[in-house]
Amino acid sequence: MAASKIAITIDDRMLKQLDLLVKSKYFPNRSKAIQEAVAEKLMRLEKSRLAQECAKLDPVFEQSIAEEGFSAEMEEWPEY
């Protein structure tokens, strides 16, 4: 995967916390720590967006679509 260099501005307090994580070998370097933080945030936003879109769905309508044609298929199934 291609990568790009960027410059960021970060609060001094956050930078000290970040450096402690790097020093304690939790992350190999600042760059990797920030990459993982951004990736996690993007994933959370995507899940949140999906949840918001799912909340807009009408469960009764979705159930009717899921079962559409199901009764006709049941008549074709053999009796056990």
KARA-V109184 format. One record per pair of residues at least 24 apart in sequence whose ideal C-beta (glycine too) atoms are under 6 Angstrom apart, sorted by the first residue. I is the first residue (numbers start at 1). GAP is how many residues later the second one is. If there is no record, write none. Layout:
# KARA-V109184
i=I gap=GAP
i=I gap=GAP
This chain:
# KARA-V109184
none
